[in-house]
Amino acid sequence: MKGKDIELNDQHFSKLCNLVYKHTGIALTEAKRELVKRRFSPRIRELGLRGFSEYCDLIDHKGGSELTLFTNAITTNLTSFFRESHHFDYLKNEILPNFYRKHGHRKLRIWSAGCSTGEEVYSIAISLREALLDIDRWDIKILATDIDTDILHQANRGIYEAKRLEAFPSDWISKWFKKGRGANAGRYQAKQSLKDLIYFQHLNLIEPWPIRNKFDVIFCRNVIIYFDFDTKKKLVERFHKVQNDGDYLFLGHSENLHNTHIAYELIGKSMYVKGKAGC
Ligand SMILES: C[S@@+](CC[C@H](N)C(=O)[O-])C[C@H]1O[C@@H](n2cnc3c(N)ncnc32)[C@H](O)[C@@H]1O
């Protein structure tokens, strides 16, 4: 079967879309047919299956590690350091300087939901270290979660090709990253001072969350764009429950809460604060 095109007919495509939706919340459209074919074909060959029909049956009935590979194969992990930089500016210039006055304590909880390979969560950690000169007096935890186990592992390692950081000045890079050696020559690794603020956890946003605390800021950017309206609404209702009035929710540049009627107020470009009348 190697090299041969594996046929993906309407019936199997629709079955795969249903499986992806059921397990990830990601709503695939017809436009993604070729992508689906490209992403799953290597695994079908590897398993020696006869085609998409057998593969769908396997996912449907086996679950377990095959399901993990299945979900890992369908996610889109595009990200970058300080992507949509206005969110980090707002964190540094508005949220952090006013935090103690607003709350009367220095316990800060942030969630990067759909953290991909970690650039977002390290950008948050750098922003905190740059803005809070008295950071040792703070109790800070940044939760970084993703459904994709492979990219979460990469995020945890925090090792990046030099080109991922080429937009930044070299003294800034050496402040926050260690130069890789040996097998990692030409790469950079996030310093321990950043890692100490972060804990990584595998989490599927559409399944139950083992989360008890509230989050002052949630970054869920460029994730709900892959969800349909109902999945997005349910997810944001759950975010609402793990935040207090006045807490912040940051979405991606093309995402919004239009017509969800959830009590978040738009306060800037893709930035919301919990509490005021629904959108
Ligand atoms: C395009 S990346 C966005 C990364 C980062 N937030 C940013 O804006 O640069 C989307 C991420 O959402 C994750 N994702 C998709 N569906 C998910 C789900 N049901 N639960 C948790 N993470 C999910 C993907 O694995 C992927 O890493």
The ligand as an SDF file (V2000), in Angstrom:
LIG
                    3D

 27 29  0  0  0  0  0  0  0  0999 V2000
   -3.4400   26.9670   16.4860 C   0  0  0  0  0  0  0  0  0  0  0  0
   -2.9290   26.3560   18.0410 S   0  0  0  0  0  0  0  0  0  0  0  0
   -2.9750   27.8250   19.0300 C   0  0  0  0  0  0  0  0  0  0  0  0
   -1.7700   27.9340   19.9310 C   0  0  0  0  0  0  0  0  0  0  0  0
   -1.7090   29.2150   20.7560 C   0  0  0  0  0  0  0  0  0  0  0  0
   -2.8320   29.3010   21.6580 N   0  0  0  0  0  0  0  0  0  0  0  0
   -1.6290   30.4440   19.8790 C   0  0  0  0  0  0  0  0  0  0  0  0
   -2.6080   31.1570   19.7430 O   0  0  0  0  0  0  0  0  0  0  0  0
   -0.5670   30.6640   19.2860 O   0  0  0  0  0  0  0  0  0  0  0  0
   -4.4120   25.4990   18.5910 C   0  0  0  0  0  0  0  0  0  0  0  0
   -4.1390   24.4990   19.6990 C   0  0  0  0  0  0  0  0  0  0  0  0
   -5.3820   24.0590   20.2580 O   0  0  0  0  0  0  0  0  0  0  0  0
   -5.2620   22.6940   20.5850 C   0  0  0  0  0  0  0  0  0  0  0  0
   -6.6000   22.0770   20.6740 N   0  0  0  0  0  0  0  0  0  0  0  0
   -7.4770   21.8160   19.6830 C   0  0  0  0  0  0  0  0  0  0  0  0
   -8.5670   21.1950   20.1600 N   0  0  0  0  0  0  0  0  0  0  0  0
   -8.3810   21.0720   21.4900 C   0  0  0  0  0  0  0  0  0  0  0  0
   -9.1510   20.5040   22.5430 C   0  0  0  0  0  0  0  0  0  0  0  0
  -10.3320   19.9260   22.3340 N   0  0  0  0  0  0  0  0  0  0  0  0
   -8.6490   20.5480   23.7930 N   0  0  0  0  0  0  0  0  0  0  0  0
   -7.4420   21.1320   24.0350 C   0  0  0  0  0  0  0  0  0  0  0  0
   -6.6650   21.6600   23.0890 N   0  0  0  0  0  0  0  0  0  0  0  0
   -7.1230   21.6390   21.8300 C   0  0  0  0  0  0  0  0  0  0  0  0
   -4.4130   22.1280   19.4590 C   0  0  0  0  0  0  0  0  0  0  0  0
   -3.7850   20.9150   19.8070 O   0  0  0  0  0  0  0  0  0  0  0  0
   -3.4240   23.2560   19.1940 C   0  0  0  0  0  0  0  0  0  0  0  0
   -2.2160   23.0790   19.8790 O   0  0  0  0  0  0  0  0  0  0  0  0
  1  2  1  0
  2  3  1  0
  2 10  1  0
  3  4  1  0
  4  5  1  0
  5  6  1  0
  5  7  1  0
  7  8  2  0
  7  9  1  0
 10 11  1  0
 11 12  1  0
 11 26  1  0
 12 13  1  0
 13 14  1  0
 13 24  1  0
 14 15  1  0
 14 23  1  0
 15 16  2  0
 16 17  1  0
 17 18  1  0
 17 23  2  0
 18 19  1  0
 18 20  2  0
 20 21  1  0
 21 22  2  0
 22 23  1  0
 24 25  1  0
 24 26  1  0
 26 27  1  0
M  CHG  2   2   1   9  -1
M  END
$$$$
